[in-house]
Amino acid sequence: MQDNDTPYLMRGIKPVETASSTLVSSSPYLNNPRLREWIATAYLRRSAKDRPTSADAYELHLILRDILDLDRIEALFTAQRKKSPELDRWFSEGFSSTFTVDELLACPEGSLGHIFGRYLADNAFQIDIVPRFEPKTQFEYYALRSGQTHDLEHIVTGGNFDILGELVPYYARLTNVPRFLDAELAGLVNANQLLGAHRLVTRTGLHYPQSFLCAMEAAQAGMQVGLQSGPIFMAKYEDVFHLPVPEARAALGIKGAVNVDTAAASLQWDEYA
């Protein structure tokens, strides 16, 4: 029987009974109160001096560490290695960076290494977004290298070192990783990228609409790099520090990169700057 009293788009909802005294769903993400609070805050707040945007990303990392099924991720990586000799070699080598800022600045001017070193030195930044450690699992190694290479991904994908410039490497990963890892594994390891990227898009649209088209341009630019390039997460940037950026991109298999000028739009967005 047709229910004419229920709005068309609301028909078909089936209430689910539960004996639980707390919120529970089939989603481990929705079930986590810390993530629910993080999403509400990180997606809806304005920018302000009391909380740098980078703090959102670090807190998300800690929250997801408690949500993700780490044993399942390990099993999926192990299975993936049997199908991908390149991935198996990457894990077997287990390369980790040891370079210093002085070593970067010793690279030729205009090279990938020198540009990165100049950025670190001029802003008094540390090299390691993720402190160096000895990874005990495949996922820990994946996370370690992702942290070590994130700023370098800014340079090779064409994303400025500013708030909206973050969208370029974010979306490059989001479209690149699923091309080289099976869907379930890619979804799990990209959870941080997915939630982190869309907080910037949402907040720009809600609070800084004058910057929204620039945000979309940055996202689109990152998508194109991810769709055209080799496996970005396995790139060994340290081998090409001495090369100019265009040559470094070619050597690493990074394709489709365009430099997106997000500086002015990020200043409109970034009220704590």
KEDODREN-120742 format. One line per 5 residues: their letters; for each residue x, y, z of N, C-alpha, C, CB. Coordinates in steps of 0.2 Angstrom, whole numbers, plus 2048, in hexadecimal, padded with zeros to 3 digits. Atoms other than C-alpha are relative to their C-alpha. Glycine has a CB too. Layout:
<sites>
a = X/Y/Z/X/Y/Z/X/Y/Z/X/Y/Z | ... .
</sites>
This chain:
<sites>
mqdnd = 804/7FA/800/800/800/800/804/806/800/7FB/800/806 | 7FC/7FA/801/807/811/7FB/7FE/804/806/7FE/804/7FA | 801/7FC/7FA/80A/81C/80A/801/808/7FE/806/7FF/805 | 800/7F9/803/805/82E/804/802/805/806/7F9/801/7FD | 7FF/7FB/7FB/808/836/815/808/800/802/7FD/7FD/807 .
tpylm = 7F9/800/7FF/81B/832/815/803/803/7FA/803/7F9/801 | 7FC/7FD/806/826/83D/80A/803/7FB/7FC/805/805/803 | 7FE/805/804/82B/834/7FB/808/7FE/801/800/803/7F8 | 7F9/801/7FF/83E/835/7FF/801/7FC/807/804/806/7FF | 7FF/803/7FA/83B/82E/810/7FD/7F9/801/7FC/804/806 .
rgikp = 803/807/800/831/81E/80B/805/7FB/800/7FB/800/7FA | 7FC/805/800/839/80E/80E/805/7FF/806/805/800/7FA | 7FC/800/7F9/842/812/81F/7FD/7FA/804/800/806/803 | 802/805/7FC/841/803/82A/803/800/807/802/7F9/7FD | 7FD/7FF/7F9/844/806/83D/803/7F9/802/7FA/802/805 .
vetas = 7FD/806/7FE/850/7FA/844/800/800/808/808/800/7FE | 801/801/7F9/84D/7F4/856/807/7FE/803/7FB/7FC/803 | 7FA/802/7FD/85C/7F2/862/7FF/800/808/806/805/7FE | 800/800/7F9/85F/7EE/874/805/804/803/800/7F9/803 | 7FA/7FC/7FE/86E/7F9/875/7FD/806/804/805/802/7FB .
stlvs = 802/7F9/7FD/86D/808/881/804/805/7FE/801/7FF/808 | 7FC/7FB/803/87A/811/877/7FF/800/7F8/807/800/802 | 800/800/807/87B/817/865/804/7FA/7FD/802/807/7FD | 7FC/805/803/880/808/85A/7FD/7FF/7F9/7FE/7F9/804 | 802/801/807/880/805/847/804/7FB/7FD/801/807/7FC .
sspyl = 7FC/805/804/888/7FA/83A/807/803/7FE/7FC/7FD/7FA | 7FA/7FD/802/895/807/837/805/801/806/7FF/807/7FD | 7FB/7FF/7FB/8A5/807/842/802/808/801/806/7FC/7FF | 7FE/7F9/7FF/8A8/819/83E/7FA/804/803/800/803/7F8 | 806/7FD/7FD/896/81F/843/800/7FE/808/7FA/7FE/7FD .
nnprl = 800/803/7F9/898/814/853/805/804/805/801/7F9/800 | 7FB/7FD/7FC/8A7/81E/859/7FE/807/802/807/800/7FC | 802/7FA/7FE/8A2/82D/863/806/806/7FF/7FE/801/808 | 7FB/7FB/801/8B3/836/861/800/802/7F9/807/7FD/802 | 801/7FE/807/8B1/835/84E/7FA/804/7FF/801/7FA/7FC .
rewia = 806/7FC/801/8A0/83B/84F/801/808/802/7FA/7FE/804 | 7FE/7FA/7FD/8A6/84A/859/805/804/7FB/803/800/807 | 7FB/7FD/805/8B5/84D/84D/7FD/802/7FA/805/7FB/7FF | 803/7FE/806/8AA/84D/83E/7FC/806/801/7FC/7FA/7FD | 804/7FA/7FF/89E/859/845/804/806/801/7FB/7FF/807 .
taylr = 7FC/7FA/7FE/8AB/865/84B/805/802/7F9/805/7FF/805 | 7FB/7FF/806/8B8/863/83C/7FC/802/7FA/804/7FA/7FF | 803/7FF/806/8AB/864/82F/7FC/807/800/7FB/7FA/7FE | 805/7FB/7FF/8A0/872/836/803/807/803/7FA/7FE/804 | 7FD/7FA/7FD/8AC/87E/83F/803/805/7FB/805/7FE/805 .
rsakd = 7FC/7FB/804/8B4/88E/839/807/7FF/802/7FE/807/802 | 7F9/800/7FF/8C7/890/839/801/806/806/804/801/7FA | 7FE/7FB/7FA/8CE/899/849/807/7FF/803/7FA/800/805 | 7F9/800/7FD/8DE/89D/852/801/7FA/805/802/806/803 | 800/804/7FA/8D9/891/860/802/7F8/7FE/7FA/800/804 .
rptsa = 7FF/807/802/8DA/881/856/803/800/7F8/7FA/7FC/800 | 7FD/801/807/8E6/87F/846/7FD/7FA/7FD/808/7FF/801 | 804/805/804/8DE/875/838/804/7FA/800/800/803/7F9 | 7FC/806/800/8ED/869/839/7FE/7FC/806/808/802/800 | 802/804/7FB/8E7/864/84A/7FA/7FB/7FF/7FE/804/806 .
dayel = 806/804/802/8D7/85D/843/803/7F9/7FD/7FC/803/7FA | 7FD/806/803/8E2/851/838/803/7FB/805/804/802/7FA | 7FD/805/7FB/8EC/84A/846/7FB/7FD/805/805/804/804 | 805/803/7FC/8DD/847/851/7FC/7FB/7FC/7FB/805/803 | 803/805/804/8D5/83E/843/804/7FA/7FF/7FE/803/7F9 .
hlilr = 7FB/805/800/8E4/833/841/7FF/7FB/806/807/802/7FF | 800/804/7FA/8E3/82E/853/7F9/7FC/801/801/805/806 | 807/803/800/8D0/82B/852/7FF/7F9/7FC/7FB/805/7FF | 801/805/805/8D1/820/843/804/7FA/802/802/802/7F9 | 7FC/805/7FD/8DF/816/84B/7FC/7FB/804/806/802/803 .
dildl = 804/804/7FC/8D2/80F/857/7FA/7FD/7FD/7FE/804/806 | 806/803/803/8C4/80C/84B/802/7FB/7FA/7FD/806/7FC | 7FE/804/806/8CD/804/83C/802/7F9/802/806/802/7FC | 7FE/807/7FF/8CE/7F1/83C/807/7FE/7FD/7FB/7FB/7FC | 7F9/801/802/8E1/7EF/83C/802/7F9/7FE/804/802/806 .
driea = 7FF/807/802/8E1/7DC/83B/7FE/7FF/7F9/7FD/7FB/804 | 803/801/807/8D6/7DD/82B/805/804/7FB/7F9/803/800 | 7FC/7FC/805/8E1/7EB/823/807/7FB/7FF/802/806/803 | 7FA/804/801/8F1/7DF/826/7FE/7FA/7FC/802/7FE/807 | 802/806/805/8E8/7D0/81E/7FF/803/7F9/7FA/7FD/803 .
lftaq = 801/7FD/807/8E3/7DB/80F/806/802/7FD/7FB/806/801 | 7F9/7FE/803/8F5/7E2/80D/803/7FA/7FE/804/804/805 | 7FC/807/801/8FC/7D0/80E/7FD/7FD/7F9/7FF/7FB/806 | 803/803/806/8EF/7CA/801/802/805/7FA/7F9/800/800 | 7FE/7FB/805/8F3/7DA/7F6/807/7FF/7FD/7FF/807/802 .
rkksp = 7F9/801/802/905/7D6/7F6/801/7FA/7FC/805/800/807 | 7FF/806/804/903/7C5/7EF/7FE/802/7F8/7FB/7FB/802 | 803/7FE/806/8FA/7CE/7E0/804/805/7FC/7F9/802/800 | 7FC/7FA/803/906/7DD/7DE/807/7FF/802/7FD/806/803 | 7F8/800/7FE/919/7DA/7DD/803/806/802/803/7FD/7FA .
eldrw = 7FD/7FA/7FF/91C/7EC/7DD/7FE/802/808/7FD/806/7FC | 801/7FF/7F9/913/7EE/7EE/804/7FC/805/7F8/7FF/801 | 7FD/804/7FC/91B/7DF/7F5/808/802/800/800/7F9/7FD | 7F9/7FE/800/92D/7E6/7F0/800/806/805/802/802/7F9 | 800/7FA/7FC/928/7F7/7F8/800/7FE/808/7F9/804/7FF .
fsegf = 800/802/7F9/923/7EF/809/807/7FC/802/7FA/7FB/801 | 7FA/804/7FE/932/7E3/808/806/804/801/802/7FB/7FB | 7FB/7FC/7FF/93E/7F1/806/7FF/804/806/800/805/7FA | 801/7FC/7FA/936/7FB/814/804/806/801/801/7FB/806 | 7FC/7FA/7FF/93F/80B/810/7FD/805/804/801/803/7F9 .
sstft = 802/7FB/7FC/93E/819/81C/805/806/800/7FF/7FE/808 | 7FC/7FA/801/944/82B/81B/805/801/806/7FC/806/7FE | 7FC/7FE/7FA/953/831/825/803/807/7FE/806/7FB/801 | 7FD/7FA/802/957/841/81C/7FF/806/805/7FE/803/7F9 | 801/7FA/7FB/95A/852/825/7FF/806/7FB/807/801/804 .
vdell = 802/7FA/804/955/864/820/807/802/7FD/7FE/805/805 | 7F9/7FE/803/968/868/81D/801/7FC/7F9/806/7FF/805 | 7FF/805/806/969/859/810/7FB/803/7FB/7FF/7F9/802 | 805/7FD/805/959/860/807/803/806/7FD/7F9/801/804 | 7FE/7FA/803/960/871/806/807/800/7FC/801/805/806 .
acpeg = 7FA/801/804/970/86A/7FF/7FE/7FE/7F9/805/7FB/803 | 802/802/806/966/865/7F0/800/806/7FB/7F9/7FC/800 | 800/7FA/805/967/870/7E0/7F9/804/801/800/7FE/7F9 | 806/7FC/7FF/95B/87F/7E1/7FB/7FF/7FA/802/808/7FF | 805/802/805/94B/87C/7D8/7FE/7F8/800/802/802/7F9 .
slghi = 801/807/800/94C/869/7DC/7FB/7FF/805/807/7FC/801 | 805/803/7FB/93F/85F/7E5/802/801/807/7FE/7F9/7FF | 7FD/800/7FA/94A/85D/7F4/801/807/803/807/7FD/800 | 7FF/7F9/7FE/94F/870/7F5/7FA/803/802/804/803/7FB | 807/7FD/7FF/93D/876/7F3/7FD/7FE/807/7FC/7FE/7FB .
fgryl = 803/802/7F9/938/86B/802/804/802/806/800/7F8/800 | 7FC/7FE/7FB/947/86F/80C/7FF/808/802/807/7FF/7FF | 801/7F9/800/944/882/809/7F9/801/804/800/803/7FA | 806/7FF/7FC/932/880/80F/800/7FE/807/7FB/7FB/7FC | 7FF/802/7F9/937/877/81F/804/805/804/803/7F9/800 .
adnaf = 7FC/7FC/7FD/945/883/823/7FD/807/801/806/801/7FC | 803/7F9/800/93B/893/81F/7FA/800/805/7FD/802/7F9 | 805/800/7FC/92D/88E/82A/801/7FC/807/7FA/7FC/7FD | 7FE/803/7FA/937/885/838/7FB/7FA/801/7FF/805/806 | 804/806/7FF/92D/875/835/804/7FA/801/7FB/7FF/7F9 .
qidiv = 7FD/806/800/932/864/839/7FF/7FB/7FA/7FE/7FC/807 | 801/804/806/935/857/82C/7FB/7FB/801/807/7FC/7FE | 804/806/7FF/92B/849/834/7F9/802/802/803/7FC/805 | 807/7FF/7FE/918/84C/834/7FE/7FA/805/7FB/800/7FA | 800/806/7FC/918/83A/83B/807/7FF/803/7FD/7FA/7FC .
prfep = 7F9/802/7FE/926/837/847/803/7FA/7FE/800/800/808 | 7FD/806/803/932/82A/841/800/7FB/805/807/801/7FE | 801/806/7FB/92F/819/849/802/7FA/7FB/7F9/800/803 | 7FF/806/803/932/807/845/7FA/7FC/7FF/805/7FB/804 | 807/803/801/922/800/83D/800/7F9/801/7FE/802/7F9 .
ktqfe = 800/807/7FE/91D/7EF/843/7FB/7FD/7FB/7FD/800/807 | 805/804/805/90F/7EC/836/800/804/7F9/7F8/801/803 | 800/7FD/806/90C/7F0/824/7FC/806/800/7FC/7FB/7FB | 803/7FA/7FF/8FF/7FD/828/804/805/803/7F9/7FF/803 | 7FB/7FB/7FC/90B/806/834/805/802/7FB/803/7FD/806 .
yyalr = 7FC/7FE/805/917/806/826/7FD/805/7FA/804/7FA/7FC | 804/7FC/805/90A/80D/819/7FF/807/803/7FA/7FD/7FF | 801/7FA/7FD/906/81A/826/806/805/801/7FC/7FF/807 | 7FA/7FC/7FF/918/81F/82A/802/803/7F9/805/7FB/802 | 7FE/7FD/807/91C/821/817/7FB/806/7FE/801/7FB/7FB .
sgqth = 805/7FB/802/90C/82B/814/802/807/804/7F9/7FE/802 | 7FF/7FA/7FC/911/837/822/807/803/7FE/801/7FE/807 | 7FA/7FE/802/923/838/81C/800/804/7F9/805/7FB/7FF | 800/7FE/807/91E/83C/80A/7FA/805/7FF/7FF/7FB/7FB | 806/7FC/801/90E/847/80D/803/807/7FD/7FD/801/806 .
dlehi = 7FE/7F9/802/917/858/80B/803/800/7F9/805/803/805 | 7FD/801/806/921/851/7FC/7FA/7FF/7FA/805/7FB/7FF | 806/801/805/910/84C/7F4/7FD/807/7FE/7FB/7FC/803 | 802/7F9/802/90B/85F/7F5/804/802/7FA/801/804/807 | 7FC/7FD/805/919/864/7EA/7FF/7FC/7FA/808/7FF/802 .
vtggn = 800/803/806/918/856/7DD/7F9/800/7FD/802/7F9/801 | 807/800/802/905/856/7DC/7FE/807/7FE/7FB/7FD/805 | 802/7FA/802/904/869/7DA/7FC/804/806/7FD/801/7FA | 804/7FD/7FB/8FC/86E/7EB/805/805/804/7FD/7FB/805 | 7FD/7FC/7FC/902/87D/7F4/800/7FE/808/7FD/807/800 .
fdilg = 800/802/7F9/907/87C/807/7FC/805/803/808/801/802 | 805/7FC/7FC/8F7/885/80D/7FA/7FB/801/7FF/806/7FC | 806/804/7FE/8E6/87F/813/7FD/7FD/7FA/7FB/804/803 | 803/803/806/8DE/87D/802/804/7FC/7FB/7FC/805/7FC | 7FB/804/804/8EE/876/7FA/800/7F9/803/807/804/801 .
elvpy = 801/807/7FE/8EB/867/805/7FC/7FC/7FC/7FE/800/808 | 805/804/804/8DD/862/7FA/803/7FC/7FA/7FA/804/7FE | 7FD/803/806/8E9/85E/7EC/803/7F9/802/805/804/7FD | 7FD/807/7FF/8F3/850/7F4/7FA/7FB/803/805/800/805 | 805/804/7FD/8E3/84A/7FE/7FC/7FD/7FA/7FB/805/803 .
yarlt = 804/803/805/8D9/847/7EE/804/7FC/7FB/7FC/806/7FC | 7FC/805/803/8E8/840/7E5/800/7F9/803/807/803/7FF | 800/806/7FD/8E9/833/7F1/7F9/7FC/800/802/800/808 | 807/803/800/8D6/830/7F1/7FF/7FD/7FA/7FB/805/802 | 801/803/806/8D6/82C/7DF/806/7FC/7FD/7FF/806/7FA .
nvprf = 7FB/804/802/8E7/824/7DE/800/7F9/803/807/804/801 | 800/806/7FC/8E7/817/7EC/7FB/7FA/7FD/7FF/801/807 | 805/805/803/8D7/80E/7E5/802/7FD/7FA/7F9/803/800 | 7FE/803/806/8E0/80B/7D5/805/7FB/801/803/806/7FB | 7FA/804/7FF/8EE/801/7DD/7FF/7FB/805/806/803/801 .
ldael = 801/804/7FA/8E6/7F9/7EC/7F8/7FE/7FF/801/803/807 | 807/803/801/8D6/7EE/7EC/7FB/805/804/7FF/7F9/803 | 805/7FB/7FD/8C6/7F8/7F1/800/800/807/7F9/7FF/7FD | 801/800/7F9/8C4/7F2/803/806/803/803/7FF/7F9/802 | 7FA/7FD/7FD/8D6/7F6/807/801/807/7FF/806/7FC/7FD .
aglvn = 800/7F9/802/8D6/806/7FE/7FC/804/804/7FF/802/7F9 | 805/7FC/7FB/8C7/80C/808/802/800/807/7F9/7FC/7FF | 7FD/7FF/7F9/8CF/808/818/805/804/801/801/7F9/803 | 7FA/7FC/7FF/8DF/810/816/7FF/807/7FD/806/7FD/7FC | 802/7F9/802/8D7/81F/80D/7FB/804/805/7FD/800/7F9 .
anqll = 805/7FD/7FB/8CB/822/81C/802/807/802/7FE/7FC/805 | 7FE/7FA/7FD/8D6/830/823/800/805/7FA/807/7FF/802 | 800/7FB/805/8D8/838/812/7F9/803/7FE/803/7FD/7F9 | 807/7FF/802/8C5/837/80E/7FD/805/805/7FC/7FA/800 | 803/7FC/7FB/8C0/83F/81F/804/807/800/800/7FD/806 .
gahrl = 7FC/7FA/800/8CE/84C/81F/7FF/804/7FA/808/7FE/800 | 801/7FC/805/8CC/852/80E/7F9/804/800/800/7FC/7F9 | 807/7FE/800/8B9/854/80F/7FE/805/806/7FB/7FB/800 | 801/7FB/7FB/8BA/85E/81F/802/807/7FD/804/7FF/806 | 7FE/7F9/803/8C3/86C/815/7FB/802/7FB/807/7FF/7FD .
vtrtg = 805/7FF/805/8B6/86B/807/7FA/803/803/7FF/7FA/7FC | 806/7FD/7FC/8A8/86D/813/800/806/803/7FE/7FA/805 | 7FF/7F9/7FD/8AF/87B/81D/801/805/7FB/806/7FF/805 | 800/7FB/805/8B3/884/80E/7FA/802/7FD/805/7FE/7FA | 807/7FE/802/8A2/883/807/7FB/803/805/7FD/7FA/7FD .
lhypq = 805/7FD/7FB/899/887/817/803/807/802/800/7FC/806 | 7FE/7FA/7FD/8A4/895/81D/804/805/7FC/804/7FF/806 | 7FB/7FC/805/8B0/89B/80F/7FE/7FF/7F9/807/7FF/802 | 803/802/807/8A5/89A/7FF/804/804/7FB/7F9/802/800 | 7FC/7FC/805/8B1/8A7/7F7/806/7FC/7FE/802/807/803 .
sflca = 7FA/805/802/8BE/899/7F7/7FE/7FA/7FD/804/7FF/806 | 802/806/801/8B3/88B/7F2/802/7FD/7F9/7F8/800/800 | 7FE/803/807/8B7/88A/7DF/807/7FF/800/7FE/806/7FB | 7F9/801/800/8C9/88B/7E3/801/7F9/804/804/805/804 | 7FF/806/7FD/8C7/87C/7EF/7FE/7FA/7FB/7FB/800/806 .
meaaq = 802/805/805/8BE/873/7E1/805/7FF/7FB/7F9/802/7FD | 7FB/800/805/8CC/877/7D5/806/7FB/803/803/807/7FE | 7FA/804/7FD/8D9/870/7E1/7FE/7F8/801/801/802/807 | 802/807/800/8CF/860/7E4/800/7FD/7F9/7F8/7FF/803 | 800/803/807/8CD/85D/7D1/807/7FF/7FE/7FC/805/7FB .
agmqv = 7F9/801/802/8DF/860/7CE/803/7FA/804/804/806/802 | 7FE/806/7FD/8E3/853/7DB/7FE/7F9/7FE/7FF/800/808 | 803/805/803/8D7/847/7D4/804/7FE/7F9/7F9/801/7FF | 7FD/801/806/8DF/848/7C3/807/7FD/801/801/806/7FC | 7FA/803/7FF/8F0/844/7CA/800/7F9/802/804/805/805 .
glqsg = 801/807/7FE/8EA/835/7D3/7FE/7FB/7FB/7FB/800/806 | 803/805/805/8E1/82E/7C4/805/7FF/7FB/7FA/803/7FD | 7FB/801/805/8F0/830/7B9/807/7FD/802/801/807/7FC | 7F9/802/7FD/8FF/82C/7C4/801/7F9/802/802/805/805 | 7FE/806/7FD/908/81D/7C9/7FE/800/808/807/7FE/7FF .
pifma = 802/800/7F9/905/817/7DC/804/805/804/802/7F9/802 | 7FD/7FB/7FC/909/827/7E5/803/7FE/807/7FB/806/801 | 7FE/802/7F9/90A/81F/7F6/806/7FC/800/7FA/7FC/803 | 7F9/804/801/919/814/7F0/805/804/7FE/7FF/7FA/7FC | 7FA/7FC/803/923/823/7E9/806/801/804/7FD/806/7FD .
kyedv = 7FA/7FF/7FC/935/824/7EF/803/807/7FE/805/7FA/7FF | 7FE/7F9/802/937/837/7EE/808/801/802/7FC/805/804 | 7F9/7FE/7FE/948/836/7F7/805/7FE/7FA/802/7FB/805 | 7FB/801/806/950/82F/7E6/800/806/7FB/7FD/7FA/7FD | 800/7FA/805/94B/83F/7DD/800/807/803/7F9/7FF/7FC .
fhlpv = 800/7F9/7FD/94E/84D/7E9/804/804/7FC/803/7FF/807 | 7FB/7FC/803/95C/853/7DE/7FD/803/7F9/806/7FC/7FE | 803/7FE/806/950/855/7CF/7FB/806/800/7FC/7FA/7FD | 805/7FB/801/946/864/7C9/7F9/7FD/801/800/804/7FA | 807/803/7FF/933/861/7CD/7FD/7FD/7FA/7FC/805/803 .
peara = 803/804/806/92E/85D/7BB/803/7FA/7FF/800/805/7FA | 7FC/806/801/93C/850/7BA/7FE/7FB/805/807/802/7FF | 802/805/7FA/938/849/7CB/7F9/7FD/7FF/800/804/807 | 806/803/802/926/847/7C6/800/7FB/7FB/7FB/806/7FE | 7FF/805/806/92B/83E/7B6/803/7FA/803/804/803/7FB .
algik = 7FD/806/7FD/936/832/7C0/7FC/7FC/804/807/802/803 | 805/804/7FB/929/82E/7CD/7FA/7FE/7FD/7FF/805/806 | 806/802/804/91B/82C/7C0/7FA/804/802/7FF/7F9/802 | 806/7FB/7FF/911/83B/7C6/7FE/804/7FA/803/805/806 | 803/7FD/806/906/841/7B8/7FA/804/801/7FF/7FA/7FB .
gavnv = 805/7FC/800/8FA/84E/7B5/800/806/805/7FA/7FC/801 | 800/7FB/7FA/900/85A/7C3/800/807/7FD/806/7FF/804 | 800/7F8/802/8FC/86D/7C1/800/803/807/7FA/802/7FC | 7FF/7FC/7FA/901/87A/7CE/7F9/804/801/806/804/800 | 806/7FC/7FF/8F1/880/7D6/801/805/805/7FA/7FB/803 .
dtaaa = 7FE/7FB/7FB/8F2/891/7DE/7FA/801/805/801/807/7FB | 805/800/7FB/8E8/890/7EE/802/805/805/7FF/7F9/803 | 7FD/7FC/7FA/8F2/89D/7F8/7FA/805/802/806/803/7FE | 805/7FB/7FE/8E5/8AB/7F7/7FA/7FE/803/7FF/805/7FA | 806/803/7FD/8D6/8A0/7FA/801/7FD/806/7FE/7FB/7FB .
slqwd = 7FF/803/7FA/8DE/898/808/801/806/806/807/7FC/800 | 7FF/7FA/7FB/8E2/8A9/811/7F9/802/801/804/806/7FD | 807/7FE/7FF/8CF/8AD/80F/7FD/7FB/805/7FC/800/7FA | 803/805/7FC/8CB/89C/817/804/800/807/801/7F9/7FD | 7FC/802/7FA/8D9/89B/824/801/806/805/807/7FE/7FE .
eya = 801/7FA/7FC/8D4/8A8/831/806/800/806/7F9/800/804 | 7FB/7FF/7FB/8E2/8A3/83D/807/802/7FD/801/7F9/804 | 7F9/7FE/804/8F0/8A7/830/802/807/802/7FF/7FF/7F9 .
</sites>
